[in-house]
């Protein structure tokens, strides 16, 4: 049994669940041997507050990472509720015995087509997945490796991480075992510099908490560098090579940064393909616009004549990000750019998806903000 750095009731479940299936040949992956046989992948402090959001600090050999598992139910978007744990009985049912590699590639291609729409380079994405699925790098994908890869593909966060592995602001995927995966550890796990136990958080008034956040931010040039990273991430997922993705929970706790103040996305579970979200919310019964929300930030309108949700999300990612960054950047901003920075941020917040020239305005405002911030910090040691 792999040793643990910290004991905890939830810690046993993902370890036993994965290793039992690994030892019986149901699953396999690049982290399975280290977790279940060599005992070089250790679970550390539990970072979760709910059983369906299982996340731990971990050590793999001499590397520090974060271990995630059973993060959301397969192939389902729940509006207004937290994802429930997936039922293990259906977790690793595909592909079935006798499935060829070519047939598995067809399965993955069809899955991407349904989730992402008609994209010219889906075949390339399939090959990336097969390369990742080959955990032992023997040049072939075994049935247990394919079952693990298929289970992981049902997680939007994992899929997005694979797509963006060459991007600076996506944590690196270190390995996987079944539907458990390990990513690089990021030193700072919020835009703000203070983290409190969740029980204490509940006792602090929200207004006072916001003031505390502002007290513990990095210096302004460092905040500007972090903000530039977030703007670059918005570019990465806005009409990228595999379509447009929507940020549906734009909060400080989902964003982190390393010791060089490079932004890193900490939690991407609520970043979903636009096509996928539209399909799920289409014709959803509603009485008001409040019934047409996914996560906290992806909102559509309720068509009162049909009492059904429309499919067009009201705010683009950039507007939501600028709302988050407004107080963060304006507090302590140099006086010579404060007025222009405030103007650009409010123009950004006002962006609507339905605007006639939204994409042009989106590009212009994003570039203006990046240029304004970069000019101010490019000569400093923080750049």
Secondary structure per residue as TSV (DSSP state, phi and psi in degrees):
chain	resnum	aa	ss	phi	psi
A	1	X	-	360.0	133.0
A	2	X	-	-65.0	138.6
A	3	X	-	-71.3	161.5
A	4	X	B	-128.0	145.2
A	5	X	S	-81.0	-29.0
A	6	X	S	-137.9	139.5
A	7	X	-	-83.3	152.9
A	8	X	-	-177.1	146.6
A	9	X	H	-62.6	-40.7
A	10	X	H	-75.7	-16.3
A	11	X	H	-67.0	-30.4
A	12	X	H	-72.3	-35.7
A	13	X	H	-61.1	-53.9
A	14	X	H	-65.3	-33.8
A	15	X	H	-65.6	-52.6
A	16	X	H	-65.6	-41.0
A	17	X	H	-59.7	-43.7
A	18	X	H	-71.4	-47.5
A	19	X	H	-70.6	-34.4
A	20	X	H	-59.7	-43.8
A	21	X	H	-72.7	-34.6
A	22	X	H	-65.0	-44.9
A	23	X	H	-68.9	-25.2
A	24	X	T	-94.7	4.7
A	25	X	T	80.9	15.2
A	26	X	S	-78.0	-41.9
A	27	X	-	-127.4	164.6
A	28	X	-	-159.1	164.5
A	29	X	-	175.3	171.3
A	30	X	T	-65.2	-18.9
A	31	X	T	-103.3	-6.9
A	32	X	H	-63.6	-46.1
A	33	X	H	-63.5	-42.2
A	34	X	H	-65.0	-36.4
A	35	X	H	-76.4	-41.8
A	36	X	H	-108.8	-18.9
A	37	X	T	-120.7	-52.9
A	38	X	S	-80.6	-18.9
A	39	X	-	57.3	46.5
A	40	X	-	-114.3	0.7
A	41	X	E	-112.4	111.2
A	42	X	E	-108.7	138.0
A	43	X	E	-80.2	137.1
A	44	X	E	-116.1	-140.7
A	45	X	E	-60.6	133.7
A	46	X	E	-74.4	129.2
A	47	X	-	-101.7	3.7
A	48	X	-	-95.6	155.0
A	49	X	S	-116.2	-5.4
A	50	X	S	-137.6	144.6
A	51	X	T	-61.5	-25.3
A	52	X	T	-88.6	9.1
A	53	X	S	-131.6	64.9
A	54	X	E	-84.4	117.6
A	55	X	E	-148.7	134.0
A	56	X	E	-138.1	149.7
A	57	X	E	-68.7	148.7
A	58	X	E	-148.1	161.3
A	59	X	E	-127.3	126.9
A	60	X	E	-120.1	102.9
A	61	X	T	64.2	-118.0
A	62	X	T	-106.2	15.3
A	63	X	E	-107.8	142.9
A	64	X	E	-96.3	140.1
A	65	X	E	-148.8	-175.9
A	66	X	E	-123.9	129.1
A	67	X	E	-101.1	126.9
A	68	X	E	-123.6	145.1
A	69	X	E	-160.3	151.3
A	70	X	-	46.6	55.3
A	71	X	-	-84.1	-21.8
A	72	X	S	-162.8	161.0
A	73	X	-	-74.9	144.4
A	74	X	T	-62.1	131.7
A	75	X	T	51.9	41.3
A	76	X	-	-147.0	136.8
A	77	X	-	-110.5	123.5
A	78	X	-	-101.4	126.1
A	79	X	S	-89.6	119.9
A	80	X	S	80.2	7.0
A	81	X	S	-133.6	158.7
A	82	X	-	-75.8	147.3
A	83	X	-	-64.7	143.2
A	84	X	-	-91.2	155.6
A	85	X	-	-62.2	143.8
A	86	X	-	-72.9	143.5
A	87	X	-	-76.6	123.6
A	88	X	G	-62.6	-24.5
A	89	X	G	-63.2	-24.7
A	90	X	G	-110.0	4.8
A	91	X	T	-64.0	-48.3
A	92	X	T	-118.3	45.0
A	93	X	-	-88.3	-10.9
A	94	X	-	-132.1	148.6
A	95	X	S	-74.0	160.9
A	96	X	-	-84.5	161.9
A	97	X	T	-58.1	137.7
A	98	X	T	97.1	-9.7
A	99	X	-	-70.3	128.8
A	100	X	-	-81.0	165.2
A	101	X	H	-61.0	-40.0
A	102	X	H	-63.0	-41.0
A	103	X	H	-66.0	-38.1
A	104	X	H	-64.6	-40.4
A	105	X	H	-60.7	-39.6
A	106	X	H	-64.8	-39.7
A	107	X	H	-59.0	-48.3
A	108	X	H	-65.7	-41.3
A	109	X	H	-61.1	-45.6
A	110	X	H	-64.0	-37.7
A	111	X	H	-62.4	-45.9
A	112	X	H	-64.8	-39.7
A	113	X	H	-62.5	-40.7
A	114	X	H	-70.7	-33.8
A	115	X	H	-87.7	-35.8
A	116	X	H	-111.2	-12.7
A	117	X	-	87.6	-174.6
A	118	X	S	-73.4	104.3
A	119	X	-	-120.9	136.3
A	120	X	T	-66.3	-20.2
A	121	X	T	-114.7	30.4
A	122	X	H	-64.3	-33.1
A	123	X	H	-62.2	-38.0
A	124	X	H	-63.9	-41.1
A	125	X	H	-65.0	-38.9
A	126	X	H	-58.8	-43.4
A	127	X	H	-65.3	-35.4
A	128	X	H	-62.9	-42.2
A	129	X	H	-65.1	-43.3
A	130	X	H	-64.5	-36.8
A	131	X	H	-64.5	-40.7
A	132	X	H	-69.0	-38.9
A	133	X	H	-63.3	-28.0
A	134	X	-	-74.4	76.5
A	135	X	T	-63.6	-36.0
A	136	X	T	-93.2	3.3
A	137	X	-	53.5	44.6
A	138	X	S	-97.2	7.4
A	139	X	S	86.5	3.9
A	140	X	S	-142.3	156.5
A	141	X	-	-107.3	114.2
A	142	X	-	-77.2	166.5
A	143	X	H	-60.4	-45.3
A	144	X	H	-61.1	-37.7
A	145	X	H	-66.0	-40.2
A	146	X	H	-65.3	-40.0
A	147	X	H	-61.9	-41.4
A	148	X	H	-64.4	-46.3
A	149	X	H	-61.8	-41.1
A	150	X	H	-64.3	-41.2
A	151	X	H	-64.0	-41.1
A	152	X	H	-67.1	-33.6
A	153	X	H	-65.3	-18.4
A	154	X	T	-75.1	-10.7
A	155	X	-	-95.6	118.0
A	156	X	H	-57.6	-38.7
A	157	X	H	-62.9	-45.2
A	158	X	H	-63.2	-45.8
A	159	X	H	-58.0	-45.2
A	160	X	H	-66.2	-37.5
A	161	X	H	-62.3	-41.1
A	162	X	H	-63.6	-43.6
A	163	X	H	-62.2	-34.3
A	164	X	T	-109.4	22.1
A	165	X	T	-63.1	-22.9
A	166	X	T	-91.8	5.0
A	167	X	S	-95.3	145.0
A	168	X	T	-64.2	-29.9
A	169	X	T	-99.5	8.9
A	170	X	B	-104.2	124.6
A	171	X	-	-57.5	145.2
A	172	X	-	-76.0	137.0
A	173	X	E	-79.1	122.6
A	174	X	E	-94.5	-29.9
A	175	X	E	170.1	-178.8
A	176	X	E	-154.6	160.9
A	177	X	E	-151.7	110.4
A	178	X	T	63.4	-130.6
A	179	X	T	-99.0	15.6
A	180	X	E	-92.7	135.7
A	181	X	E	-139.1	153.3
A	182	X	E	-117.5	129.9
A	183	X	E	-121.2	164.3
A	184	X	E	-63.3	148.0
A	185	X	-	-84.5	136.7
A	186	X	-	-109.2	133.0
A	187	X	S	-64.4	-45.0
A	188	X	B	-109.2	124.8
A	189	X	-	-108.4	21.0
A	190	X	S	-156.7	158.2
A	191	X	S	-58.9	-28.5
A	192	X	S	-100.1	160.2
A	193	X	S	-91.9	10.9
A	194	X	-	-129.6	136.5
A	195	X	-	-129.8	128.3
A	196	X	-	-118.2	152.5
A	197	X	-	-56.2	144.0
A	198	X	H	-62.5	-29.3
A	199	X	H	-67.8	-35.4
A	200	X	H	-71.2	-38.1
A	201	X	H	-54.1	-39.4
A	202	X	H	-64.0	-24.4
A	203	X	H	-90.9	-10.9
A	204	X	S	-95.0	124.8
A	205	X	-	-57.0	142.6
A	206	X	H	-60.2	-38.5
A	207	X	H	-63.6	-42.5
A	208	X	H	-68.0	-35.2
A	209	X	H	-63.8	-40.3
A	210	X	H	-63.1	-38.6
A	211	X	H	-65.6	-41.8
A	212	X	H	-60.2	-42.7
A	213	X	H	-55.4	-46.5
A	214	X	H	-65.7	-31.6
A	215	X	H	-65.4	-31.4
A	216	X	T	-107.3	24.7
A	217	X	-	-80.8	160.0
A	218	X	-	-65.4	176.4
A	219	X	-	-62.2	158.8
A	220	X	H	-59.2	-45.3
A	221	X	H	-57.9	-35.1
A	222	X	H	-71.9	-37.5
A	223	X	H	-61.6	-39.4
A	224	X	H	-63.1	-40.8
A	225	X	H	-65.2	-42.0
A	226	X	H	-61.1	-43.3
A	227	X	H	-63.1	-40.0
A	228	X	H	-60.1	-40.1
A	229	X	H	-61.7	-40.1
A	230	X	H	-66.6	-39.8
A	231	X	H	-63.8	-38.1
A	232	X	H	-66.4	-36.5
A	233	X	H	-64.5	-39.9
A	234	X	H	-57.8	-40.7
A	235	X	H	-62.4	-40.2
A	236	X	H	-60.4	-36.1
A	237	X	H	-103.4	-1.0
A	238	X	S	-90.5	106.3
A	239	X	S	50.1	50.4
A	240	X	B	-79.0	-168.4
A	241	X	T	-63.2	-20.4
A	242	X	T	-118.9	27.4
A	243	X	B	101.0	-173.7
A	244	X	-	-98.0	134.7
A	245	X	E	-114.6	144.7
A	246	X	E	-109.5	130.7
A	247	X	E	-86.6	111.6
A	248	X	S	-108.3	6.7
A	249	X	-	-149.9	84.5
A	250	X	-	-93.1	86.2
A	251	X	-	-132.0	157.5
A	252	X	G	-61.0	-30.6
A	253	X	G	-71.8	-13.3
A	254	X	G	-93.2	-0.1
A	255	X	E	-121.7	139.0
A	256	X	E	-137.8	-173.5
A	257	X	E	-158.5	158.5
A	258	X	-	-94.2	-172.7
A	259	X	T	-72.5	-7.7
A	260	X	T	-99.1	5.6
A	261	X	-	65.0	33.8
A	262	X	-	-89.8	128.8
A	263	X	E	-64.1	139.9
A	264	X	E	-134.0	134.6
A	265	X	E	-77.5	121.1
A	266	X	S	-87.8	-32.7
A	267	X	-	-144.8	114.1
A	268	X	-	-115.7	20.5
A	269	X	T	-64.8	-28.8
A	270	X	T	-102.6	27.0
A	271	X	E	-108.1	112.7
A	272	X	E	-126.6	152.1
A	273	X	E	-60.9	135.0
A	274	X	H	-57.6	-44.2
A	275	X	H	-61.6	-41.0
A	276	X	H	-63.8	-45.1
A	277	X	H	-64.3	-42.9
A	278	X	H	-61.3	-39.5
A	279	X	H	-66.2	-38.1
A	280	X	H	-73.8	-33.5
A	281	X	H	-93.1	-13.0
A	282	X	T	-56.7	126.4
A	283	X	T	63.1	21.2
A	284	X	-	-67.7	130.1
A	285	X	B	-59.6	141.0
A	286	X	-	-152.8	154.5
A	287	X	S	-111.0	-26.8
A	288	X	S	-148.6	173.2
A	289	X	G	-60.7	-25.3
A	290	X	G	-65.0	-18.7
A	291	X	G	-82.7	-5.8
A	292	X	S	-115.2	56.2
A	293	X	E	-130.3	135.9
A	294	X	E	-118.4	136.2
A	295	X	T	66.5	-133.5
A	296	X	T	-115.9	-15.5
A	297	X	T	-123.9	-13.0
A	298	X	E	-93.9	104.3
A	299	X	E	-120.7	136.3
A	300	X	-	-119.7	-177.6
A	301	X	-	-101.4	153.5
A	302	X	E	-93.4	118.3
A	303	X	E	-75.9	103.4
A	304	X	T	-65.7	-25.2
A	305	X	T	-71.9	-29.2
A	306	X	T	-110.0	-12.1
A	307	X	T	55.3	43.3
A	308	X	E	-135.0	149.1
A	309	X	E	-73.3	140.1
A	310	X	-	-81.0	174.1
A	311	X	S	-105.2	-10.7
A	312	X	-	-85.9	113.9
A	313	X	-	-66.7	135.0
A	314	X	S	-70.7	-49.2
A	315	X	S	-104.8	135.0
A	316	X	-	-74.1	163.1
A	317	X	H	-53.6	-41.3
A	318	X	H	-60.7	-40.5
A	319	X	H	-63.4	-40.4
A	320	X	H	-68.8	-38.8
A	321	X	H	-65.7	-41.1
A	322	X	H	-65.7	-35.2
A	323	X	H	-61.9	-41.5
A	324	X	H	-66.2	-37.6
A	325	X	H	-84.9	-12.4
A	326	X	H	-54.6	-62.1
A	327	X	H	-67.8	-34.4
A	328	X	H	-59.5	-43.3
A	329	X	H	-88.9	-33.3
A	330	X	H	-73.6	-31.0
A	331	X	T	-69.5	115.4
A	332	X	T	85.1	4.8
A	333	X	-	-65.1	142.4
A	334	X	-	-56.0	141.7
A	335	X	H	-62.5	-29.9
A	336	X	H	-75.5	-12.6
A	337	X	H	-121.0	-2.3
A	338	X	H	-57.5	-47.6
A	339	X	H	-64.2	-46.1
A	340	X	H	-66.9	-39.1
A	341	X	H	-62.3	-44.6
A	342	X	H	-61.8	-41.8
A	343	X	H	-60.9	-47.8
A	344	X	H	-65.7	-37.4
A	345	X	H	-65.6	-41.1
A	346	X	H	-71.2	-34.7
A	347	X	H	-62.2	-38.9
A	348	X	H	-66.0	-46.6
A	349	X	H	-61.0	-30.0
A	350	X	T	-79.5	-6.6
A	351	X	-	-58.6	135.4
A	352	X	-	-124.9	143.6
A	353	X	T	-59.7	-33.3
A	354	X	T	-80.1	-3.3
A	355	X	S	-60.8	146.3
A	356	X	T	-58.5	-42.6
A	357	X	T	-117.9	46.1
A	358	X	H	-59.1	-45.6
A	359	X	H	-64.2	-37.2
A	360	X	H	-68.2	-44.6
A	361	X	H	-63.7	-41.4
A	362	X	H	-55.9	-50.5
A	363	X	H	-64.5	-42.3
A	364	X	H	-65.2	-48.4
A	365	X	H	-65.8	-42.7
A	366	X	H	-60.9	-45.3
A	367	X	H	-66.8	-38.2
A	368	X	H	-62.2	-42.8
A	369	X	H	-66.0	-46.5
A	370	X	H	-61.2	-43.4
A	371	X	H	-64.1	-44.4
A	372	X	H	-60.5	-46.0
A	373	X	H	-69.7	-43.6
A	374	X	H	-65.9	-39.8
A	375	X	H	-59.9	-34.0
A	376	X	H	-77.3	-27.0
A	377	X	H	-112.6	-4.8
A	378	X	T	-63.7	-23.5
A	379	X	T	-95.9	0.7
A	380	X	S	-96.6	165.0
A	381	X	T	-68.5	-17.9
A	382	X	T	-76.9	-12.6
A	383	X	-	-81.2	360.0
